[in-house]
Amino acid sequence: MSSDITAPAATMIGSDAGSTGRIEDLFKALAERRRLAILGLVHDRELAAGEIAAHFNTTRQAISQHLRVLTDVGLLQLRRDGTKRLYRTNEAAIGEVRAYLDGFWEDKLVSLKYQVEKDNASHGRL
């Protein structure tokens, strides 16, 4: 597949290279199962790095790397409380991912609405 091809939804958040690159960075970060699990852990609460690491059968260093990737791309927010590093999802970044994916449905929903209205009109329904 050519790198020139972009998904139709890219126009929702801007078709410039910066916006497309941003979405690519977000999806690259989400492409690892442990990172998805981390987001699931902190989507509705703030957790310390150690608490997050306790949920995985891997080294703390490996989890720290995943936390860094998620933080660098903006999917996680980091807050320090003394020596603790507390993480939670960044709702704005999650919103960017959702807006991108929603763009795939918009055209389909418009087509569905048109077809339903057409079918209703042909059957004498309003």
C-alpha positions as CSV (number, residue, x, y, z in Angstrom):
1,M,0.0,0.0,0.0
2,S,1.3,3.5,-0.9
3,S,2.1,5.9,1.9
4,D,0.3,8.6,-0.1
5,I,-3.1,6.9,0.6
6,T,-4.9,8.3,3.7
7,A,-8.1,7.2,5.2
8,P,-11.2,9.3,4.4
9,A,-11.5,10.2,8.0
10,A,-8.2,12.1,8.0
11,T,-10.1,15.0,6.5
12,M,-12.1,15.3,9.7
13,I,-9.1,16.4,11.7
14,G,-7.2,18.0,8.9
15,S,-5.6,16.5,5.8
16,D,-2.2,18.1,6.4
17,A,0.8,15.9,7.0
18,G,0.9,17.0,10.7
19,S,-2.5,15.8,11.5
20,T,-2.1,12.5,9.6
21,G,1.3,12.0,11.4
22,R,-0.3,12.6,14.7
23,I,-3.0,10.0,14.1
24,E,-0.3,7.5,13.0
25,D,1.7,8.2,16.2
26,L,-1.4,7.6,18.3
27,F,-2.2,4.3,16.5
28,K,1.4,3.1,16.7
29,A,1.2,3.6,20.5
30,L,-2.1,1.8,20.7
31,A,-0.8,-1.1,18.6
32,E,0.8,-2.9,21.5
33,R,-1.6,-5.0,23.7
34,R,0.1,-4.0,27.0
35,R,-0.4,-0.3,26.2
36,L,-4.1,-0.9,25.5
37,A,-4.3,-2.7,28.9
38,I,-2.6,0.2,30.6
39,L,-5.1,2.6,29.1
40,G,-7.9,0.4,30.4
41,L,-6.5,0.5,33.9
42,V,-6.2,4.3,34.1
43,H,-9.2,5.4,32.0
44,D,-11.3,6.3,35.0
45,R,-8.7,6.6,37.8
46,E,-5.2,7.8,38.4
47,L,-2.7,5.1,39.3
48,A,0.9,5.0,40.3
49,A,3.5,3.4,38.0
50,G,4.0,0.6,40.5
51,E,0.3,-0.1,40.8
52,I,0.1,-0.3,37.0
53,A,3.2,-2.6,36.8
54,A,1.6,-5.0,39.4
55,H,-1.1,-5.9,36.8
56,F,1.5,-7.4,34.4
57,N,3.7,-10.4,34.4
58,T,6.7,-8.4,33.1
59,T,9.4,-6.2,34.5
60,R,8.8,-2.7,35.9
61,Q,11.3,-1.4,33.4
62,A,9.2,-2.8,30.5
63,I,6.1,-1.2,31.9
64,S,8.0,2.1,32.3
65,Q,8.8,2.0,28.6
66,H,5.2,1.5,27.7
67,L,4.2,4.4,30.1
68,R,6.8,6.6,28.4
69,V,5.5,5.8,24.9
70,L,1.9,6.5,26.0
71,T,2.9,9.7,27.7
72,D,5.2,10.9,24.9
73,V,2.4,10.6,22.4
74,G,-0.1,12.3,24.8
75,L,-2.4,9.4,25.5
76,L,-1.4,9.5,29.2
77,Q,-1.1,12.4,31.6
78,L,1.6,12.2,34.2
79,R,1.3,13.9,37.6
80,R,4.0,13.8,40.3
81,D,3.1,13.5,43.9
82,G,6.3,13.5,45.9
83,T,8.2,10.5,44.6
84,K,5.1,8.9,43.0
85,R,4.4,9.1,39.3
86,L,0.7,9.0,38.8
87,Y,-0.9,8.3,35.4
88,R,-4.3,8.7,33.9
89,T,-5.7,8.9,30.3
90,N,-5.6,12.1,28.5
91,E,-9.2,12.5,27.3
92,A,-8.3,15.0,24.6
93,A,-6.0,12.5,22.9
94,I,-8.6,9.7,23.2
95,G,-11.0,12.2,21.6
96,E,-8.7,12.5,18.7
97,V,-8.7,8.8,18.1
98,R,-12.4,8.7,18.4
99,A,-12.9,11.6,16.0
100,Y,-10.7,9.8,13.5
101,L,-12.7,6.6,13.7
102,D,-16.0,8.3,13.7
103,G,-15.1,9.7,10.3
104,F,-15.4,6.2,8.9
105,W,-19.0,5.9,10.0
106,E,-20.2,9.4,9.0
107,D,-20.4,8.6,5.2
108,K,-22.0,5.2,5.9
109,L,-24.7,6.7,8.2
110,V,-25.5,9.3,5.6
111,S,-25.9,6.5,3.0
112,L,-28.1,4.5,5.3
113,K,-30.3,7.5,6.1
114,Y,-30.7,8.1,2.4
115,Q,-31.7,4.5,1.7
116,V,-34.2,4.3,4.6
117,E,-35.8,7.6,3.5
118,K,-35.9,6.3,-0.1
119,D,-37.5,3.0,1.0
120,N,-40.0,4.8,3.2
121,A,-41.0,7.1,0.4
122,S,-41.5,4.2,-2.0
123,H,-43.8,2.6,0.5
124,G,-45.7,5.7,1.3
125,R,-44.3,6.2,4.8
126,L,-43.0,9.4,6.2
